[in-house]
């Protein structure tokens, strides 16, 4: 499953084609992915301008000019492909959602296993949506640091790997980067989180940030079932 660096890479790749662009046409080829798509999904998106893109945990968010936010999760096999103006091969069997911008780019969301999802929510209600309500801090944000991390784990009776995979503790980390960060911090993944001292928590928090930043610079490390936006 794509982890934070892969999702960040896709989001950054989409920015040149989507930010400031009008969704001139939206094609919805099925009513559901992992969950049902919102009612009148394509109709509500057509004609809207995407003001900016961002990422939260493993979700890409598109802020629209009507105060709504379109967000999606790639799931196990979701892919986002950008086709420049003039390139229009036939839709594939698993091309479920297609966005065409006023600039002429076409963005296709393909998902053979359909474990991904898309939804629309008002920006003011975004934090209360079930996808985001219980998420922990962003590991690349200012709220994530050694002392804050230590406070979150000091009473955890689960092992440290399971703890940092818990999206309520820190958002966006998956198996690959959890293992790498623990290895570089010389910490056993089986060690109970509550046994780490402040110095060890400081080191692990710093290492998590460094591992994720390196992976983003490399374009993500688990790119197998989806392609980068380009």
N, C-alpha and C positions, 0 to 999 in steps of 0.2 A: 504494500500500500504506500502511495506517495507520502512522504513526511514533509516537515516544514520547509527544508531547503528546496525540494522539488516544487512545492506549491508556490513558494516565493519566486522561483525561476519562471514558472508559468505566468504568474501575475505580472512580473516585470516584462516578460515577452509580449504580453497582451497590451500593455500601456500605449505603445505607439499607434496601434490600430484602433483602440477603443476610447481612450481618454479624449473628451471633447467632441466625440463623434455621435451622430444621430443613428439610431437603429432604424434604418429605412425599411427593412423587411425582416420578419422573424418567422421561420418555418418550424412548426412543432409536429414531428412525425409520429408521436405516440403520446398517450395521456399520463404516462408515469415513467419514472426511473426506479430508484429503490422505493420511493414514496410517490404518491400521486402529485402531479404538477399542479400549481395553483389554477383556479378557475380562470378562464379567458387569459391564460398565460401569454400567448403570442400577441393577442390584441392589446393587452395592457403594456407591453414592451414596445410595440411598434410606434415609432415617432418620438420616442424618448431619447434624450441626450444623456450619455454617460459622462458625468462630471469628473469622476476620479475613480481609480481602482486602489484597493488595499488588500491586505491579508490579515486574517485572524485565525490563529492556530493552523489548521489544515484547510481552511476555507478561503476562496477568493471572493471579494466583495466588490460590487459595482454600484456606486452611488449615483442615482438618477436625478434628473432635474425636477421631478415631481415629489421629491421627498421619500421615495421608496428606495430600497436596496435590493438588488438582485445578488444572490450569493449561490455558490456551488461548491461541492466537494467531489473530487475525482473518484472516490471509492477505490476499488481494486484495479479497475482496468480503464478508467476514464482517460480520454485524450482530447486535447484541444489543438486544432490545426488551423493556421491562418493561410488563406488562399488569396493572393493579390488579385487585383482587378484583371480580368481576362482569363484567369485560370478557373475553370468550372468543370472538373470531372464529374461524372454521375455520382449521385449520393450512394454511399455504401450502405449495406444492410443495417449497420449499427450507428449510422449518423443520425442521431435522434433529434438534436436541436441545432438549427442553423441561424446565424445572425449575419445580416448584410448591412454594412454601414454606408453612410452618404459619400464616403470616400471611395467606395467600391470594393473594399476588402470583404471577404466572407470568412466567418469564424465558425468552424464546425465542432460540435461536441459529439464525440464517438465513445460509446461505452458498451462493449460486447456483453459484459456480465450484468450490467445495469445495477451495480452497487453504489454508483454515485447518486447525487441528488442536486436539485435546484429548488430555490424558493424565493419568494418575494415578501418583504416585510417593510413596514415603515421605519425610517431611521430612528425615530423616537422610541420605537418598541424593540429595536435590535437587541439591546442588552438583555431583554427579558425572553427572547426566543429560546426555545429548548436547546438549540444548537450551541448557544453562547452563554446561557445563564450561569452555568457552574464552572466555566473555564477559569483556569488559573492564569497567572501573569504570562506575558510574552517573554520568552527567554532572551530575546534580543532587545527588550524594552528596558526603560529606566527602573521599573518596579522590580525587576529581577536582579538580585545581587546576593552576595554571600549571607549577610545578616538576615535578610528577608527570607531567603531559602532555608536557612537554619531554623527559623521560627516555624516554617511550614512542615518540616520533617522531624522535628525533635521529639514528637510524641507518636510517630508512626511505627507501628509494630510489624509492618510489611518489610520485605527486603528492599534495598535501595533501588534496584532495577525496577521493580514493580512500582515503587513510589514515584520515580521520575517518568514512568510511562502513564501514570495517573494524570489525566488532563486537568483535573481539579487542582493539582499541585503546581504543574507548569504545563503550558499549552503547546502542543505541536510536536513534541518529541516522540519518536517511534523507536522500534527495536534497534535499527542500525546505529543510530547516533547515540542512543543510551549505552549500548555496548562499547562504542568507541570512547565515549567520554569517561566511562568507568575504568576502562583499561588504561587510558592516559593518566587518570588520577590515582592509579594503583589501588583501586577499591574493588573488592569482591562483589559481584552482583548479588550474591546471597546474603551479604551482611545486612543486618537489620538497620533501617534508616535511623532509628532513634539512638543508635550507638555512635553515630558520627559526631565528632566535636566541631566547634566553630571553625577551626582552621581547615578541617577536611571539607566542610560544607562550602567554605569560601573557595577552595581550590576546585571543587566539583562544579560550582556555579560558573566560575571563570572558564573552566574547560568546556562545559556545555556551550557557552557562548562562542568560544573559539572554534570548536568543531563545527557548529552550525554555520558560522561565517565562512569558514574554509569551503564547506560543501556548497554554499550559495555561489561563491566565487568560481567554483568548478562546474556550476550548472546542475548540481544535485548528484547524488550518488546512487540512487535506486531507480534510475530511468530505464524501465524495462517494458512495462505495459502501456506506456503513453509516450507521446513525443513532446518536445519543447515547442512552445509557440515561437515562431521565427518569421 
